[in-house]
Amino acid sequence: MVKSADKLFVLGGGNVGLIAAYHALQAGIDVLGLAEALPECGGYKVHLDKIKRLGVPVWTSHTVLQALGNNKLEKVIIAKVDNNFQPIPGTEAEIEVDTLLIAVGLSPVNEMLKKAEEFGIKTYAAGDSQVIAEASAAIFGGKIVGRKILQDMGKDIKTPSEWGEIAEILQSRPGKTVKLPKPKKGTGTKYPVIRCTQEIPCDPCVDGCIKNCISLKGETIMDLPAFEGNCTGCGKCVAICPGLAITIIDEEYDPKMEKAKLIIPWELPENILKVGDVKTTAGYEGEIIGRGKILAVKQAKWQDRRKLVHLEVPFGEAESVAGIMIHEPKKKVPPIDTVSYNDNDIIVCRCERATKQQIVDKIKLGYRDINAIKADLRIGMGPCGGKTCLSIIRDIFYEYGIDPDKLEPHVYRPFELEVPLSVFIASNPKK
């Protein structure tokens, strides 16, 4: 594994930004924070909560104004934005980092698909070439498309009628968010605390419970799970929940009921936790609860990376503790003097470092062909193939009163690799 950064800042609170921040923590990278321009992060709440529980500060209604450094990134300047996403003077703050991850502006990877359609080739699309969604949606969509291909090849195979509805659900945005209910203790002294408060397509805990004590409240995979029954404390629901949203409380641990034992999920490097350590505990949205003692760190044979941490906490805090912080979050960062910057200095094409001012200059000269701008400034010719800059350039034209739909569109050059004909010719014609 190559460690790509030491101090990371993330821009974008969708699932990509939230999951990337978590993966960075797993790789031992210090994540200094995440900024999202909207008032709320658009990603799944369980992904948001698990980085907040580890101590990562999340600033909503904020953006990155500048990324500064000498030959390498040294700091970013963030600021609060108003309802029109304009920076509010006086809210600027400086954070020292060596890497900025920009996780915004995603669009389907469909260049090859479009080019094939231009030539009248029968095409099939799944995953990110069809729609930007969760990995589960890409996998399930691939299953449907795979069956469609087999059907077109004359194979006798059917696609269940309900699969289309399931695919739509998996591609949908999160549903409503509800208040976290008080946990049900069931019929025993061990019970899970399920912190799923947002309707998302997820139900591994239902299938994973060996006692069938967890079920969905409704009839679809978007419904929230609920516990009722006699929990054995096996921890399988904790080990299988992708959102790290379940803990198990063992009230039998201390007959005096002064302490309780928890089973919580853990996926970070082993050297962070040691048996006997006393760590800061966090609530399900990252609030500090108190302190907990590490009793054991266990791993099931069928689990690849996740471990189950047995944690001793004060009895009265047991239902509130959802995780362990690796460092306490910075609620505020030191303000700095108001930053002066020119909007036209913004780099639009990061691959070729073309600025907004350069685009504006071309517009004022009468350019209405994206390819002409491409020929002059090399926009769209970098590794991303224009995935980042082209939509921004269309917005700049709109800003100057020009309908982007009336522009001569960019000619996509899909990624391709030349393959010698010999690869397609069998060395033995009889095979």
Residue, then its C-alpha position, 0 to 999 in steps of 0.5 A: m500500500v502507498k500512503s498518498a498523503d499525511k494531512l488530507f482535506v476533503l471537499g464534497g459531502g456526497n458518498v464519494g467524499l464521505i467514503a474517501a475520507y473514511h478510507a483515508l483514515q483506514a490508511g493511516i492518513d490524518v483527515l483534517g476536515l470535510a467541507e460541503a457547500l450545501p446545508e447538509c451532506g448529500g451522502y448517506k448519514v451512516h457514512l457521515d456519522k462514522i467519520k464524525r465519530l472518529g473526530v473528523p470535523v464536517w463543515t456544511s455551508h462551507t467551501v474551499l476558497q484557495a489551495l496554497g503552497n510553494n511547489k506543493l500544497e501547504k494549506v487550504i482556505i475555507a469559508k462559509v457560504d450564503n444561500n447563493f453559495q457566495p463566500i461570506p467575508g470574515t468567515e475565512a479560516e486556514i487549515e494546514v494540509d498536504t492534500l486536497l481531495i475534490a469529490v464534487g461534480l461527478s458524471p457518468v463515464n459514458e464516452m465509449l457508450k456514446k461513441a458506439e451509439e454514433f456508429g450504430i453499434k448495439t450497446y449495453a450500459a451498467g454501473d457508472s456508464q449508466v448512472i452515478a449511484e452506490a456500488s450495490a446499484a452498479i452490481f445489481g444493474g450489472k446482473i440485469v444487463g448481463r441477463k439482457i445480453l444472454q437473452d439477446m444471445g438466444k439463451d433461455i434465461k429470465t429476469p425476475s419481474e421485481w428486479g427492475e423495481i429493486a434497481e430503481i430503489l438502489q439508484s434512488r437518493p436517501g429517503k427521510t431521516v427520523k429521530l433516533p429511537k430509544p433502543k429496545k432491550g428485548t427479553g434478555t440482558k444483551y441487546p443491539v442498539i441500531r442507529c439507522t435513522q435514514e431510509i437507505p437501501c440496506d438490510p445485511c443486519v436482517d439476514g445476519c441475525i442468527k436469531n432472526c431478531i432484526s427485521l425491517k419495519g416495512e416491506t421494502i429494503m428502504d425501510l428501517p430495521a428494528f430489534e425485538g427478541n432475545c439477543t445472544g450477543c454474538g456480534k454478527c450484526v455488528a460485524i456485518c453492518p456496512g454503516l458501522a451503525i450497530t453496537i451491542i450492550d451487555e448488561e450482565y458484565d457488571p452485577k452492580m450495574e456500574k459498568a457495561k460492556l459494549i461490542i463495537p465495530w472497528e476497521l482502522p489500523e490495529n496500532i491505534l487500539k491496545v487492550g487496557d487503553v482508555k479512549t474517548t467515546a463518541g455518540y452516533e453523530g460524533e458528540i463526545i460521551g465520555r471515556g471507555k476502556i478497551l477490554a479485547v479486540k477480536q476478529a471473526k474468521w469470516q471477516d476480512r478487515r473488521k474487528l469487534v472491540h469489547l469496550e467497558v463504559p459507565f453503565g449510564e453511557a452504554e446506550s449513547v456510545a456508538g464509537i471511539m474517537i481517534h482524536e477530538p474534533k476541532k469545532k472551530v479553526p482560527p480565523i484569518d484576515t479576509v482573503s482577497y481573491n479574483d473569481n477569474d483566477i479560479i482554475v477551471c481545467r485542473c489537468e491543463r491549469a486553464t483559468k476562468q479568465q482565459i475562458v472568459d477572454k475566449i467568450k469575449l472574442g466570440y468563441r462559441d465552439i468548445n473545440a476551438i477553446k480546446a485547441d487554444l487552451r487544451i481544456g478537456m485533454g487531460p486524464c479526466g477527459g473533460k469530466t471536470c471542466l466541461s460542465i463548468i465551462r458551460d456554466i461560464f457561458y451561461e453566466y455571460g448570457i449565452d445558451p450552452d445548448k447553442l454551443e458547438p459541443h465538445v468532441y469526446r475522445p473515449f479512452e481506448l487501447e490499440v489491440p493487435l489483430s493477432v490477439f483475435i486470431a487463434s494460433n490453432p484454427k481448430k481451437 
